[in-house]
Amino acid sequence: MGDTTRISFSKERLLALPLPESGKRITYHDTKTRGLQLRVSGAGVKTFSVYRRMKGGQPERVTLGRFPTMTVEQARRLASTVNAEIEAGANPAAAKRVVREEPTFAEALTDMLMHKTKRDGSGITERTKKDYLDTARLHMGTIASSKLSRITRSDVTAIHTKVSKKSARQADKAIAIVSSVFNFAAYREIFTGTNPAAGVKKNATTTRDRFAQSAELPYLFAAIAESSLSDFFLLALLTGARRSNLQEMRWRDLDLEAGIWRINLTKNGTPQNVTLSPEASTLLLNRKQLEVASPYVFPGDGKTGHLVEPKKAWAAILRRANLRRLADMLEELSQITPEERAVIDVEITRAPAAATKRLEEIAAPLAIESEAYDMSDLRIHDLRRTLGSWQAKTGASLAIIGKSLNHKTHQATAIYARLDLDPVRHSVNTATKAMLKAARAPSPEADACLEPNNVLNNYPISIPKEPAT
């Protein structure tokens, strides 16, 4: 038996410990964690272990790992887990198995993605699984193979700091995933320590208030009209629905005569009745007459049976809209002739790369700021915000807007519950007409981008154009 002494373990103290004579060993007891020891050999090997008497009175030692590969914090956390097993009556083999069988972070993440369920009892979607696994692969390599009890707040903070240099949003997302993994592991009783993501300060965020402006709507509608997913994006504008709900829209949930779309479960965990404007109802009615053999309004070829990823189509829409805005600016500045503009209009549709090169070469000497025409920062989710913004512009109250968009706050929930759909319908219809009126553009030049390919003319929707004054 070697000598023993009691100290408060810390990295500095343990690194400075003297070595015993060759062939001897010194055992140090931590004053903060019951049973935690560090044994130091004459060769300089320092090993953490838990030394406890079991229920029957027999002393047992559970080896945890070597210092400094295992930190003091990790050793204390794992010792606490072993102590909990012993207090619960586990035998020596079971207590040792806790150390040996504790999952790594990667294993715990896989377990969560396989077994965690949402409020309605359904599992995590394939899209979310892929998103989590991609985030882990990109940013969590340093902890992937580590046992849960060995992951410290310092490890998680280091991940957050590194990722924040590239993307504050991705950094916060990574921390949220780490936190979810540890919370689920605790729920599954495969981890009993402290969540190392708790207390990691997230990046300061600014509330996003981007939506399609009046000057952007003509170009946006014209580009949407040329998209194979034109109905999808127009409905996103006209309903303010979340992208995921639109992708999963079923015919059985639509009452086109009443102008109501029933969403059984939204992101908030609640159902929602979405009021459909006459324009939205007519669009859906004409789409239904296409008689596509699918329960979904927007069918897809994948496992889900519905549209899954519209990002590429959206990027193409924004590119065409940007090019048309830039072309209008250059024509107004007499930098391109009507004849050249006709060629460019064809290129924008058929060869956007060529159109981009041509327009950028013309614009370069003029030092035109990209902010004057670039709409690339407009996201699909901003179409949802666009309806709410136009509702506000046309005089709707915050309660009406919240009801129509199914926003959920503690303060406003009671107010929303007392509202019926009539004022919501009036607000949505008013906002829709205002957006469509703006899409027709106030100037002949902008109006030209809508004729004869105006999205409102191409759609089987009858909307009277404002008479010229």
Secondary structure, DSSP 8 states (H G I E B T S, - for coil): --EEEEE---HHHHHT-----TT-EEEEEESSSTTEEEEEETT--EEEEEEEE-TTS-EEEEEEEEETTS-HHHHHHHHHHHHHHHHTT--HHHHHHHHHH--BHHHHHHHHHHH-B-TTS-B--HHHHHHHHHHHHHH-TTTTTSBGGG--HHHHHHHHHHHHTT-HHHHHHHHHHHHHHHHHHHHTTS--S--TTTT--------------TTTHHHHHHHHHTSTTHHHHHHHHHH---HHHHHT-BGGGEETTTTEEEES--TTSS-EEEE--HHHHHHHHHHHTT--SSSBSSB-SSTTSB----HHHHHHHHHHHHHHHHHHHHHHTTSS-HHHHHHHHHHHHH-HHHHHHHHHHHHGGGT--GGGT--TT--THHHHHHHHHHHHHTT--HHHHHHHHT---TTTHHHHHT--HHHHHHHHHHHHHHHHHHHT-SSHHHHHTTTTT-HHHHSS---------
